Amino acid sequence: MGEWRKEDFVAVGYIVKTHGIKGDIKVISLSDNPRRYSTLKKVCIFTKSGMTKEYHIERVI
């Protein structure tokens, strides 16, 4: 995708904790409809230190 800019994205949730050894994360959705983002295939995570990483979504529970 080239250079990522936070201005080109929409926040969908906050990471609240990691889980297991496979890199799973628990995210609290910003939406009032928990299934709204169930069709997402990938997300980009922007850290406080300025790093950006793309993650593929395997499941939404």
C-alpha positions as CSV (number, residue, x, y, z in Angstrom):
1,M,0.0,0.0,0.0
2,G,3.0,2.3,0.2
3,E,3.1,4.9,2.9
4,W,0.2,4.7,5.4
5,R,-1.3,7.9,6.8
6,K,-3.6,7.8,9.8
7,E,-5.8,10.4,8.1
8,D,-6.7,7.9,5.5
9,F,-8.2,5.4,8.0
10,V,-11.2,5.2,10.4
11,A,-10.8,3.9,14.0
12,V,-12.9,0.8,14.6
13,G,-11.8,-0.1,18.1
14,Y,-9.2,-0.2,20.8
15,I,-6.8,-3.0,21.7
16,V,-7.4,-4.0,25.3
17,K,-5.1,-7.1,25.6
18,T,-3.3,-9.8,23.9
19,H,-4.2,-13.5,24.1
20,G,-2.3,-16.7,23.6
21,I,0.9,-17.4,21.7
22,K,-0.4,-16.9,18.1
23,G,-0.6,-13.1,18.4
24,D,-4.4,-12.9,19.0
25,I,-5.6,-9.6,20.3
26,K,-8.8,-8.5,22.0
27,V,-10.4,-5.3,20.6
28,I,-13.3,-3.3,22.0
29,S,-15.4,-2.1,19.1
30,L,-16.3,1.6,18.8
31,S,-19.6,0.6,17.1
32,D,-22.9,0.1,18.8
33,N,-23.4,-2.9,16.5
34,P,-21.0,-5.7,17.3
35,R,-21.3,-7.4,13.9
36,R,-20.8,-4.2,11.9
37,Y,-17.1,-5.1,11.1
38,S,-17.5,-8.8,10.9
39,T,-16.8,-8.7,7.1
40,L,-13.4,-7.0,7.5
41,K,-10.5,-9.0,6.1
42,K,-7.6,-6.9,7.4
43,V,-6.9,-3.9,9.6
44,C,-4.0,-1.6,10.1
45,I,-2.8,-0.9,13.6
46,F,-1.1,2.4,14.5
47,T,0.9,2.4,17.7
48,K,1.6,5.3,20.0
49,S,5.3,5.2,19.0
50,G,4.3,5.7,15.3
51,M,4.7,2.2,14.0
52,T,2.1,0.8,11.6
53,K,1.4,-2.9,10.9
54,E,-1.2,-4.7,8.9
55,Y,-3.1,-7.7,10.4
56,H,-5.4,-10.2,8.7
57,I,-8.6,-10.9,10.6
58,E,-9.2,-14.6,11.1
59,R,-12.4,-14.4,13.2
60,V,-14.8,-12.0,15.0
61,I,-16.5,-13.3,18.2
